[in-house]
Amino acid sequence: MQRYFIKKDQLIDGIVSIGKQDYFHITAVMRMKVFDKIIICFSNKESYLSQIVEINKKNVLVKLNEELNENNELKNEIQLAHALVKQPKQEEVIKRIVELGAKSYQCVKLLHCINTINYVNMDRMNLIIKEASEQSCRNELLEYKNMISLDEYIKDSSIFTNKLFAYEKAKNLLDFKNDLKNGSTSVLVGPEGGFSIEEVNKLIKANFTPFSLGRRILRTETAAIHVISLLTNHYEAEK
């Protein structure tokens, strides 16, 4: 069943008014009609089985019928901290980690980043996150965090239970992932050129655990998706 993330201000007296891209998707792509059912989601994890009650030239009106007791989110929060990359790569990574269940994406400026400025069209980014969340049946939207320095990232990461960074000279993540504590995890993936020695030393001094993803050197976007997949699989497999 199709689901749509809606802002609270679109809800008045139990009726949701849907326009713009979602209106086009419902009417032109899915070719839905009055009485068809959809799932309406809000960013606070609330979701409702709903029914279309009216379709006019600008809006689809939907009635909320029944709150759903569903939770497709990970019980352990995962943040991907990712070295600044070009926009197409960043967008692809975000699509995939949304599908995999990541809670947030933090962009980090590192020494070997090719880009120096992170310009983000937030309307486009929010749409990418929204569509990926709907497709993968998420109950909440991934949080996109603007670029910060490594020092700022280290300071902000003090709230996480597990702090990791991908480093080819370290022990394989598969060898110690069962030692990860229940709770939140922030994992940092570096740029194509890797971390500088100074950055590695800073991270280790701040109690970050280095790990590798195998014998082969992965592109930064591949590594980012791969590590979130491994962590998701680990936490979902726990009893």
C-alpha positions in Angstrom: 0.0 0.0 0.0 1.3 3.4 -0.9 2.4 5.7 1.9 3.0 9.4 2.0 4.8 11.6 4.5 2.6 14.6 5.3 3.2 17.8 7.4 0.9 18.3 10.4 -0.3 21.6 8.9 -1.9 19.7 6.1 -4.3 18.0 8.6 -7.5 19.8 9.5 -10.3 18.0 11.4 -9.1 14.6 10.5 -8.8 15.4 6.8 -5.5 15.7 5.0 -5.1 17.9 1.9 -2.4 16.6 -0.5 -1.1 18.7 -3.3 2.0 19.3 -5.5 4.3 16.2 -6.1 2.1 13.8 -4.0 -1.0 15.0 -5.9 0.7 14.1 -9.2 1.9 10.8 -7.9 -1.5 9.8 -6.6 -3.5 10.9 -9.6 -1.2 10.5 -12.6 1.3 7.8 -11.6 -0.8 5.5 -9.3 -4.2 6.6 -11.0 -6.0 6.3 -7.6 -9.6 7.1 -7.2 -12.0 8.1 -4.4 -12.3 5.3 -1.8 -8.8 4.0 -2.5 -6.7 3.5 0.6 -3.3 4.8 1.4 -1.1 5.2 4.5 -0.4 8.7 5.8 2.7 9.2 7.9 3.8 12.1 10.1 7.4 12.8 11.1 6.7 11.9 14.7 6.3 8.2 13.7 2.5 8.3 13.7 1.0 6.5 10.7 -2.7 6.0 9.7 -4.6 3.8 7.4 -6.5 6.4 5.3 -9.0 6.7 2.5 -9.3 9.1 -0.4 -12.6 11.0 -0.1 -12.2 13.6 -2.8 -10.0 14.4 -5.8 -10.3 17.9 -7.3 -8.1 19.8 -9.8 -5.5 20.8 -7.2 -5.7 18.5 -4.1 -6.5 15.1 -2.9 -8.5 15.0 0.3 -7.8 12.0 2.5 -9.6 10.9 5.7 -7.6 9.4 8.6 -9.4 6.2 9.6 -7.2 4.1 11.9 -3.8 4.6 13.6 -1.4 1.8 12.7 0.6 0.1 15.4 3.7 -0.3 13.3 7.4 0.4 13.8 9.9 -0.3 11.0 12.7 1.7 12.6 15.9 0.2 14.0 15.9 0.0 17.8 19.5 1.2 17.8 20.1 4.6 16.1 22.7 4.7 13.4 24.3 8.0 12.1 26.4 8.0 8.9 29.0 10.7 9.1 30.4 11.1 5.5 33.2 13.0 4.0 32.1 15.8 1.7 31.6 14.3 -1.8 30.0 15.6 -5.0 26.3 16.1 -4.9 25.3 13.1 -7.2 27.3 10.8 -5.0 25.9 12.3 -1.8 22.3 12.0 -3.1 22.8 8.3 -4.0 24.3 7.5 -0.6 21.4 9.2 1.2 18.8 7.3 -0.9 20.4 4.0 0.1 21.0 4.6 3.8 17.4 5.8 4.1 16.3 2.4 2.7 18.6 0.7 5.1 17.3 2.5 8.2 19.9 5.1 9.1 18.6 7.8 11.5 20.8 10.7 10.3 23.4 11.8 7.8 26.2 14.2 8.9 28.5 15.8 6.3 32.1 16.3 7.4 34.8 18.3 5.8 38.2 16.4 5.8 41.6 17.2 4.5 41.4 15.0 1.3 37.9 16.0 0.3 37.9 17.1 -3.4 35.0 19.6 -2.7 35.5 22.5 -0.4 31.9 23.9 -0.4 28.8 21.8 0.3 25.9 23.5 -1.5 22.7 21.7 -0.9 19.3 22.4 -2.4 17.3 21.4 0.7 14.0 21.3 -1.2 15.5 18.7 -3.5 17.2 16.9 -0.6 14.1 16.7 1.5 12.2 15.3 -1.5 14.8 12.6 -2.0 14.6 11.6 1.6 10.8 11.7 1.6 10.5 9.5 -1.5 13.1 7.0 -0.3 11.3 6.8 3.1 8.0 6.2 1.5 9.4 3.5 -0.8 11.1 1.7 2.1 8.1 1.9 4.5 10.0 4.0 7.0 8.1 5.5 10.0 10.3 8.7 10.2 12.4 10.8 7.9 16.2 10.8 8.0 17.8 13.9 9.4 20.2 15.7 7.1 22.9 17.7 8.9 24.9 20.4 7.2 28.7 20.2 6.9 30.9 20.6 9.9 34.7 20.2 10.6 36.3 17.1 12.0 36.8 18.8 15.4 33.1 19.8 15.5 32.1 16.3 14.6 34.3 14.7 17.3 32.7 17.1 19.9 29.1 16.3 18.7 29.8 12.6 18.7 30.2 12.4 22.5 26.5 11.5 22.8 26.9 8.3 20.8 27.4 4.9 22.5 29.6 3.5 19.7 32.0 5.7 17.7 33.6 4.1 14.6 35.6 5.2 11.6 36.5 3.3 8.4 40.3 2.8 8.1 41.9 0.2 5.8 44.8 -0.6 8.2 42.4 -1.6 11.0 40.7 -4.8 12.1 37.8 -6.0 10.0 34.4 -4.8 11.3 33.0 -8.3 11.0 35.5 -9.5 13.6 34.3 -7.2 16.4 30.8 -6.0 15.5 29.3 -8.4 18.1 31.1 -6.3 20.7 29.2 -3.2 19.8 27.0 -2.0 22.7 23.3 -1.5 22.4 22.5 2.1 21.8 23.4 4.7 19.2 26.3 4.4 16.7 28.0 7.1 14.6 30.2 5.8 11.9 32.6 8.1 9.9 33.5 7.2 6.3 36.3 9.2 4.7 37.0 10.6 1.2 38.5 8.9 -1.8 42.0 9.9 -0.6 41.4 8.5 2.8 42.1 10.1 6.2 45.3 12.0 6.9 47.5 10.6 9.7 46.6 13.7 11.8 42.9 12.9 11.4 43.4 9.2 12.3 45.3 10.2 15.4 42.6 12.7 16.4 39.9 10.2 16.1 41.7 7.5 18.0 42.5 10.0 20.8 38.8 10.8 21.0 38.0 7.0 21.5 36.8 6.3 18.0 37.3 2.7 17.0 38.9 2.1 13.5 37.7 -0.7 11.3 38.2 -2.0 7.8 35.7 -3.4 5.3 37.9 -6.0 3.8 41.0 -6.4 1.7 39.7 -4.3 -1.2 39.7 -0.5 -1.2 36.1 0.8 -1.7 34.9 4.0 -3.2 33.6 6.3 -0.5 30.0 6.0 -1.6 30.3 2.2 -1.7 31.9 2.0 1.8 29.2 4.3 3.2 26.4 2.1 2.0 28.2 -1.1 2.9 28.9 -0.2 6.5 25.3 0.9 7.1 24.1 -2.4 5.6 26.4 -4.4 8.0 25.3 -2.4 11.0 21.6 -2.7 10.1 21.9 -6.4 9.6 23.7 -6.8 12.9 21.2 -4.9 15.0 18.1 -6.4 13.3 19.5 -9.9 13.8 19.7 -9.4 17.6 17.1 -11.1 19.7 
